Structures are given as C-alpha cells and as structure tokens.
Amino acid sequence: MFVIRQVATEDVTTLLKLARMVHFINLPSNRDIIASKVVRSRRSFSKQARDARERNFMFVLEDLETGNVIGTSAILSCISWPGHPHVYLEVTRKEFWSDDLQQGNTQVMLTLGEDVSGPTEMGGLILAPGYRGHTEKLGRFLSMVRFHFMGLHRRQFKKRVIAELMGAITPDSHNLLWDYLGRRFINLSYKEADLFCQQSKEFMTALFPREPFYASLLPPEARNLIARESDETGPARRMLERQGFEYKGHIDPFDGGPYLEAVRDRIPLVEATKRCDLTGPLTGAGKSEGIVSCEGDQGFRAVQTSFTMRGEGVRISAEAMEAIGATRGSAIGVTAMPKKSSGKSGKSGKSGKSKKS
C-alpha cells in the first residue's frame, strides 16, 4: 500500500535525490533550500505559520512495503504580495492592416506582468521514474491529494488557485525561449536564473523590459515554446482542466510554460471533499473509491482506498485504517473519485514541473 503523508525532517536526503532526477523548480537540487522548505512545511501543518505567505504544505508519497519515499507534491498558500510579485509574461495578439496593400497580419505580443494579489499555487510534483505507469495511478494520487487537503482546510488557501505547467527543457537544462529572450537582458543561464528565483525575483522586474515584445522576432524554435507545456506534462494539463483550470494568457517568463487557474470553491475535488466519522473497519469491497485521510498523532496521512459511506459515517479496510493511523471514531477526510482504470500516470509539472516556490 502507498500512503501520502506530510513531509518530515528525515525526508530531506531522499527529496534531494528526487530533485536530482528531473528539473524541478519548486524543489531544486540544493540541500539548504530543501531543508528550509521542509521547516516551513512542518510549521504549516502544525498551524504555527499564521501568515499565509509563510505556508508551504509539502507531501511525500511513501511505499509502505519498502519504507521508501518515492514522490512529492506541494501547495503554496500565497505566492505573492506587495514587494514580492508573481512575475509572468502576458501573451496578447495585436492586429495590423494596410489599406494600400489590402493585407494584414496578427502579431503575438509578450509583456512582462506582475501580480501581487497573492493566489495559491499548486506546487510541482515528482514521482520516481520506477513508479510511473503504476496501476495505482500514483501520479494522479500525488496531484489530487492537494485538492483533498485544500477541501479540508479551505481557509488556509486563497480563492484563486494557479498551477504552472512545465515548459520544454533540454536534457542539459536549457530552454530556448530563455536563451533567445530572457538571457538577452539578464546574463544568467536558465538554470542559474531559475535557482536565483528562490531568493528573489527583483532581478526580473529590474532588468527585463516593460515594453511589449514581438514574438515574431524570435526564431521559430523559441517562438514555438510560448504557452506550450512539455510532452511529459500533457497528462497533468488534462487532469487540471478536468478540475476547472483554464489558460488565461499568462506564461512563465523562464520556459514559456502556461499558467492555468481556477476558483478554489469551484474545483470539483475541493467541492467533493468532506469530513466524516470512521465507524469501523470495512469487510469486503467498498461501494466507492477515493482518497481517505486522517490528521492524528502521526500528522496528515492519506491513502487511496475503497470505502462505504452511510450518512456521516464511513468504513474503510483495517489495512487502510492502520496506514493513516485512524481508529473507530476518528474524524477523517473523504473525497470520492472515479474508479481507477488502466493507464499510465506521470509527473505533473510545475505541476510536474516545479515552480519557484
């Protein structure tokens, strides 16, 4: 069985190994940064982080059979505020027409934008390569547990929720959009600029031009990356769109990956999540399937399992009860989901990517 739990201090080394497997902005392969995020997460789960700007909830996926941590995902309660903007490129279109030539064209424009309204962000997701395509759809589990947790703790998060999808990165950690655009104004490699965002984004607003930029001036290979997620992130996009997320014309200024956004209380899985009482162990197959969690002495723990619900009472298997540390009478969170079907699960980007959280 697999359990998703809140991150612990002893997970830092494993998270560092996961971060080295893929390019992951939310979790760069830097021990000090990862350790700092773990501390923030522990404070967030223990409700010591009273300011939304300090809350960063990190989850890890553990294989109970081996005891290994094999994946991670996160939610950032508030990613911007005055003096600490969320920086993006706005993609717009401008039409031109010549009466003399009787012809025209439409140009794609890129303009640096700042958002200080403080939306919540679905942090990036990593699943160890050996577990991708698992029958338990572990990538989906890591993604959906965030909505489950959000549904249980709505006041911890903002009404507007965004998710950044991973753009196309070369095997040597380059991005052509950054090389042909961002680096013309900021003399840092893509990887260097990405990492520096962990400390500050001031360099972006100070050095990047504010005037609209004509995308047609870029070479085709860079221009084609605008608002395009990586091939590996395609499933994550479809998953988010099923939860009501939409592209609103904002992209990441580093790799061109699109931002999707949704209204917290209109996300189907958030709406479907409820608190119930555990009335005892389930014998046989349950009538429903989904995510069930408990927040007891062991902290937040969740599993994918079948369950049977009657009124406000729920029954789950004894194995699931043990995995989440629940006993008869425990208050548990429940999110019903469609039954698992065959298919591959992958990483999601900046929900599979990461982002600069």
QUILIN-V307325 format. One record per residue. SS is DSSP state (hx for helix, st for strand, lp for the rest). OMEGA is omega in whole degrees, 0 to 359 (* if undefined). Layout:
# QUILIN-V307325
[[SS	OMEGA] [SS	OMEGA]]
This chain:
# QUILIN-V307325
[[lp	179] [st	179] [st	171] [st	182] [st	176] [st	184] [lp	178] [lp	182] [hx	183] [hx	179] [hx	186] [hx	183] [hx	179] [hx	178] [hx	177] [hx	178] [hx	177] [hx	182] [hx	180] [lp	181] [lp	183] [lp	173] [lp	189] [lp	188] [lp	180] [lp	182] [lp	180] [lp	183] [lp	180] [lp	186] [hx	182] [hx	180] [hx	180] [hx	180] [hx	178] [hx	179] [hx	179] [hx	178] [hx	178] [hx	181] [hx	180] [hx	177] [hx	181] [hx	180] [hx	180] [lp	177] [lp	175] [lp	179] [lp	185] [lp	179] [lp	181] [hx	181] [hx	181] [hx	188] [lp	177] [st	184] [st	179] [st	178] [st	173] [st	179] [st	183] [st	173] [st	184] [lp	180] [lp	182] [lp	184] [lp	182] [st	171] [st	189] [st	180] [st	180] [st	171] [st	186] [st	170] [st	175] [st	187] [lp	184] [lp	187] [lp	180] [lp	177] [st	180] [lp	183] [lp	179] [st	187] [lp	165] [st	186] [st	181] [st	170] [st	177] [st	181] [st	178] [st	179] [st	180] [st	183] [st	177] [st	181] [st	176] [st	177] [lp	182] [lp	180] [lp	184] [lp	175] [st	181] [st	178] [st	177] [st	182] [st	174] [st	182] [st	176] [st	182] [st	178] [st	179] [st	178] [st	178] [st	179] [lp	184] [lp	174] [lp	176] [lp	170] [st	178] [st	172] [st	183] [lp	185] [lp	186] [lp	174] [st	172] [st	181] [lp	185] [hx	183] [hx	182] [hx	177] [lp	184] [lp	180] [lp	181] [lp	179] [lp	179] [lp	187] [hx	175] [hx	177] [hx	179] [hx	179] [hx	179] [hx	187] [hx	180] [hx	179] [hx	177] [hx	176] [hx	181] [hx	179] [hx	178] [hx	179] [hx	186] [lp	187] [hx	184] [hx	178] [hx	188] [lp	182] [lp	182] [lp	178] [st	183] [st	178] [st	176] [st	180] [st	181] [lp	183] [lp	173] [lp	183] [lp	179] [lp	179] [lp	181] [lp	179] [lp	174] [lp	173] [lp	175] [lp	187] [hx	178] [hx	177] [hx	182] [hx	184] [hx	181] [lp	184] [hx	185] [hx	175] [hx	182] [lp	183] [lp	187] [lp	175] [lp	173] [lp	178] [hx	182] [hx	180] [hx	180] [hx	179] [hx	181] [hx	182] [hx	178] [lp	176] [lp	181] [lp	186] [lp	175] [lp	182] [hx	182] [hx	178] [hx	182] [hx	181] [hx	189] [hx	182] [lp	182] [lp	180] [lp	182] [lp	176] [lp	182] [st	180] [st	182] [hx	180] [hx	178] [hx	178] [lp	174] [lp	184] [hx	183] [hx	175] [hx	181] [hx	182] [lp	179] [lp	183] [lp	178] [lp	180] [lp	177] [lp	178] [lp	181] [hx	181] [hx	184] [hx	180] [hx	178] [hx	179] [hx	179] [hx	180] [hx	178] [hx	180] [hx	180] [hx	175] [hx	177] [lp	174] [lp	180] [lp	182] [st	175] [st	184] [st	177] [st	178] [st	179] [st	177] [lp	182] [lp	181] [lp	185] [lp	177] [lp	179] [lp	184] [st	168] [st	172] [st	178] [st	181] [st	174] [st	186] [hx	188] [hx	176] [hx	177] [lp	187] [hx	182] [hx	175] [hx	179] [hx	185] [hx	185] [lp	180] [st	175] [st	181] [st	175] [st	177] [st	185] [st	177] [st	181] [st	180] [lp	173] [lp	182] [lp	182] [lp	177] [lp	181] [lp	181] [st	179] [st	180] [st	179] [st	178] [st	184] [st	175] [st	178] [st	183] [st	182] [lp	180] [lp	183] [st	182] [st	177] [st	183] [st	176] [st	168] [st	184] [st	172] [st	180] [st	174] [st	183] [st	174] [st	184] [lp	178] [lp	180] [st	182] [st	174] [st	175] [st	182] [lp	178] [hx	179] [hx	179] [hx	178] [hx	181] [hx	183] [hx	182] [hx	178] [lp	182] [lp	176] [lp	178] [lp	181] [lp	179] [lp	172] [st	182] [st	175] [st	183] [st	172] [st	177] [st	180] [lp	176] [lp	180] [lp	182] [lp	174] [lp	181] [lp	181] [lp	184] [lp	172] [lp	182] [lp	178] [lp	174] [lp	192] [lp	183] [lp	131] [lp	186] [lp	165] [lp	168] [lp	167] [lp	187] [lp	183] [lp	*]]
